[in-house]
Amino acid sequence: MNALIFLGGEKPSLNLAQHVARDSDLIIAADSGYHAAMDNDVIPQILTGDFDSIGVKGIEGPFKVFPAPEQNATDFEKSLRHLPEDAACLQILGGTGLRSDHFLTNLLIAAGLPKALPVVFHDDTQSLYRVTRDCSFKRELAPGTTISLIPFSKCKRVTSEGLRWNLQDAEMGPSSQLGQSNMVVNPNVRISIKSGYLYVVVNHPINGQ
């Protein structure tokens, strides 16, 4: 099952929202992520959050509403409670942009998800793919695409293929090697690590997807 969560950050374009939604079996909207979904003609199956941004009075639709007013968890964390155990992939729209504290917190929350689960944040300028020991990065990308490897922990034995500056069993981390602004030279890009987690940031052309 492929899952999609709409959050309240940078609102995706109609093209992006519908493109990701078409491949999703379960769509969850968290608080103001509801507007990001509905404004793009995407109807979620689940609406949750503390609703401090939108309220729930007058909201009706073919979805289940799960109010979660407690303040010891973010709306992203509350939406993850509805993620099925058999989820094959999780994509997030509205998880980037606007407030940097929300954006960084979203990345940290996603880091704690099961290591084998593919997790991707999308907006109209970039996609961020979480890479773990059990979930490597394998995609075909156009040569010339700008790509960055951003470690959020100490990462060991980082190996890449298809980039101008490839890595072989490298150690990366906040206090060691980083990987900003590399470039695709071979369309078959592969990135793997043996421990830790990092995000592969793929920059899209200026006109989006």
N, C-alpha and C positions, 0 to 999 in steps of 0.2 A: 504494500500500500504506500503510495506517494502522498505525503502531507504537505500542505502549504499553510503558513501562518502570516496574516496581515498584522503588522504593528503600526504604530502611530508616528513613525519617523518620516523620511523622505517619501512622498507619495509617488508610486510608480505611474508611468504613462499607461494609457489604455492598451497599447500594443504589448507592452511588457506584462502587465497584469493578466491579460487574456491568454497570452502565450504560455505563461507558467501555470495558470489555472487549468488550461486544457489537459495538462499532463498530471493533474492532481486528483486523487480519489477522495481526500478529506481536506476541507478548507475551514480554517479556524480564524476568526477575527478577534483581536484583543483590543477592547475599549475603542479608541478612535481609529484603530485599524478597520473598524466597521465601515467608516466613511470611505477609506481608501479602497475597500473592496466594492462597495455599492456604487460609488462614483464611476467605477470602471466596469459596471454591469457584471460583477462577479458576486454571486450570492453564497455566503458561507453556510456551512451546516451547523457551526457552533459559534456562539458569541459569548465572550467571557471577559473578566477584568473587574476593576473596582468601579468603572463607569463614572469616574470623576470628570472625564472629558466630555462624555456624550449623554450620560443619564440613560435610562431605559424606558422612561415614560413615553408612550406613543410609538415605540419601536415594535413593529410587527413584521413577521415574515416566516418563511418555511425553515426556520432554524431553531435550535435549542439554545436557551439563554441560561448561563451559569454565573450568577453574580458572585464575585469574590472580593468582598469589601476590605479584607484584612490588608494591612500595610507593611507586613514583614516579607512580602514577595512582590516582584515586579509583575506587570501584566504579561510579559513574555513568559515568566516562570509559571504563571497561572494558566496560560494557554498550553504549556507543555504537559500539564496534568492530563490533558485530553488526547495526548499523542499515543496511539496504540503501540503495544509492544512489538507488533509485527511490521512496523513502519519500515519501508525499504529506503526511503529518502525523505529528508526534510528541507524544504525551501522556505526562505523568509523574505517577504517584501515589506518595506517600511521599517526595516531594522537599522538602516544607516541614515546619515545626514541629520539635519536640524540640530539637536542637542548632542554634543560630543560625549557627555557623560552617559546618556542613554545608549549611544552607539557602542562605546567601549564596554559598558556593562552587558550589553547583548552578546558581544563576542566572548566575554568571560563566561556567561551562562552557557552558551553553546559549547564551550570547551569541555564542560562537565557532562555532556551527553554521552551515551554509550559509544565507545571508540570505533565500533564497526559501522555506525550510522553515518551515511553521507549527509553533510550539512552545508547548505549554500545560502549566502545572503546575496540578493540581487538588488541593484537599482539601475537607473538608465545609463549610468556611466561606468559601472564596474560590477563584477561578481567576485565574492570572497568565498573560497572553498576551504573548509576545514580539513587538514591533513593530520592523521594519526598513524600509529603503528599498524592499525588494522584497516585503515581507509586511505589508500594512496590517491594521488591525483593522476588521472589519465584522460587526456582530451586532445582533440585535433583543433589546433589554433592557427590562424593565419600568420605566416611569417611577417615580422615587423610589429606584432602585438607586444605592447609593454606589459610586463608581468613582474610582480614582486613577491618575495617570500618573507613573511613577517612572523617571526617566532614569538609566541606568547609565553614560552617556558624554555627551559634548557632542552634543546633537541639534539639527539645524537644520531650519527650516521645518516645525514641528509644527503640524498643522491638525486640528481636531476639529469634529464635527457632532453634534447631539443632546444636548449637555450644558448645564447651567445657565450655566457659565462656559466658553465655547468659545474656542479658540485659532485664530489665523490667521497662518501663517508665523512662529510664535514660535520663539525659541531657548530650549532647556532644558538643564539639566545640573546636576551636583553643586554647582557654584559659581555657578549662576544660577537661573533659574526652575524651581520644582518644581510638582507638580500633585496634592497630596494632598486627598482627600475632596471630589471634585466630585460632581455628581448628574445622573442621566439625566432629561431632560425630554421627549425625543422618542425613541420606541422604536427608531428606526433610527440607531444610533450608528456613526460613522465616525471613525477616527483614522489619520493617515498622517504620515510623516516623510520628509525627503529625505536625511538622513545621520545616522549614529549608531544607537543602539538604546535602547529603553525597554521597560518592562513595564507593561501595562495591568492593573490589579488590580480585578477585579469581585467585590464582596462579595455573598455569597449570603444569603438569609434565614436566620434562626437555626436553622430546622429542616432546613437543607441544600438539596440539589438539588431 
